[in-house]
Amino acid sequence: MGLEADSVVALLLRHRRRLVASATGIVRNPHDADDVFQQVVLAALEARSDLRDTDHLLAWAVRAVRH
């Protein structure tokens, strides 16, 4: 059983600053980091049926930002 789309978006928005900061450290451009965050949100929505809970989602999102 996966997470609801609203829960996925709400959690990622709550942790947006952390995820964008991590992406900025990698891509070195805040605008590109925002793009990375948007891509992670879309990917999380597509993968939400595989995500068990919010802790798993956050760990997944942190890894997704790095890759």
C-alpha positions in Angstrom: 0.0 0.0 0.0 1.4 3.4 -1.0 1.1 6.9 0.3 -1.6 9.3 -0.8 -0.4 12.0 -3.3 -1.3 14.8 -0.9 0.8 13.2 1.8 3.8 12.9 -0.5 3.6 16.5 -1.6 3.0 17.9 1.9 6.0 16.0 3.3 8.3 17.1 0.5 7.2 20.7 0.8 7.9 20.5 4.5 11.4 19.4 3.9 11.9 21.5 0.7 14.6 23.7 2.2 16.7 20.8 3.2 16.3 19.0 -0.1 17.0 22.1 -2.1 20.1 22.9 0.0 21.4 19.4 -0.6 20.8 19.8 -4.4 22.4 23.2 -4.4 25.6 21.7 -2.9 25.7 19.3 -5.9 24.6 21.4 -8.8 26.0 24.7 -7.5 23.1 26.7 -8.9 19.9 27.6 -6.9 17.7 27.6 -9.9 18.9 24.2 -11.0 18.5 23.0 -7.4 14.8 24.1 -7.6 14.5 22.0 -10.8 16.0 19.0 -9.1 13.5 19.4 -6.3 10.6 19.6 -8.8 11.9 16.4 -10.5 12.1 14.6 -7.2 8.5 15.6 -6.3 7.3 14.2 -9.7 9.4 11.1 -9.3 8.0 10.5 -5.8 4.4 10.9 -7.0 5.1 8.3 -9.7 6.8 5.9 -7.1 4.3 6.5 -4.3 2.8 3.1 -4.6 6.2 1.6 -3.6 6.8 4.0 -0.7 5.7 2.5 2.6 5.6 5.4 4.9 6.7 9.0 5.3 10.1 8.0 6.9 10.8 5.9 3.8 9.7 8.7 1.5 12.0 11.2 3.1 15.0 8.8 2.9 14.1 8.0 -0.7 13.9 11.8 -1.5 17.3 12.5 0.0 18.8 9.7 -2.1 17.0 10.9 -5.2 18.4 14.4 -4.8 21.9 13.0 -4.8 21.4 11.0 -7.9 
